[in-house]
Amino acid sequence: MVAYPNPDGLEIHFAQLEGNRDLGDLWEAARVAGVKPGTIRVWVTRGKIEPVLDGEAGTYFHLPTVRQAAAGGRKYTPADPAANSRGPPSRAA
């Protein structure tokens, strides 16, 4: 089960016929989400999103779905982002 499913294939097809450019490759999906392309690959692997087309022509994503997944945020955000840091580096004497 994908967390952010794509719309129906016919809906995407008819939107394309009307000139709607809602499909994009990996790089466009990363640009829309504001993340690196590797993050998009991780989202696909973890079942957050799925490609609309995946084949010899390349991998294409529904860009509004990618935007929605990016706005969904993380599962857990720590109260203090630096809480797990090791602190300032120690200086050897």
N, C-alpha and C positions, 0 to 999 in steps of 0.2 A: 504494500500500500504506500503510495507516494504522498508525502505531506502536502505538497502543492501541486495538484493534478492539472494537466493541460485541459483546455476546452475540447469539445468534440472535434474530430477531424474534419467533418463537413463544415463546421462553423469557421474553422481556420481557413479551409479551402475557399469558401465564399468571400471571406474577408480579403484574401489574396486577390481574388478576381475583381473586387471593388477597388483595388489599389492600396489596400492597407498593408503596410510593411511591418508586420508584427513578428516575423521570423528573422532570426539572426544566428550567425555562427558562434562558435565558442568565444571568440574575441569580442564580438558585439554584446554577447550576454554578460561577459565580465565587465565591460564598460558600463552597461546599464545598471548592474548591481553594485558597481564601485568596489569590486574585488579583483583578485588575480585570476587568470584562467584556471590555475590549479585548484582554486577554491570551488569553481563551478564543477570541475571533475569530482571533487570530494563530495559535493552536494548530490551529484548523480549516484555515486557509489553508496552513499548513506541513505538514499531514498528520499531526499528532500525535494528534488525536482527530477524530471525525466526529459530526454530529448524528444522532439516531435518527429524528427527524421534522423536516422542513424544508418548510414550505408556508405557506398562507394563515393557518393557526392559530398560526403562530410556529415558532420553532426550539426543539427540546427535546433534552436530552442525558441519557445514562445516567449518573447521578451516581456510582455505584461506579467506572465507567471513568474519569470525570474525577478522582476521588480518586487512582486508581492512576497516572494521568498526572502529577498534581501531585507525588506521592511519588517519581516517577521522576527528578525533578530536571532539571538542565541538562546539556547535553552537555559543557560545559567550565566548570570553576570555577577561577579563578586562585588561586594560593597567597596572594597579597597583594591583596585587593580594591582597595586604593588605589594599586596599582602603576601604573595608567594615569592617575592624577590629575596635574594640572599643578603641584601643590604649593601652598603658601600664596600668596595674592595679593600681588603686588608693590606697594609703596607708593611713590607718586610723590612726589618731593621738592619 
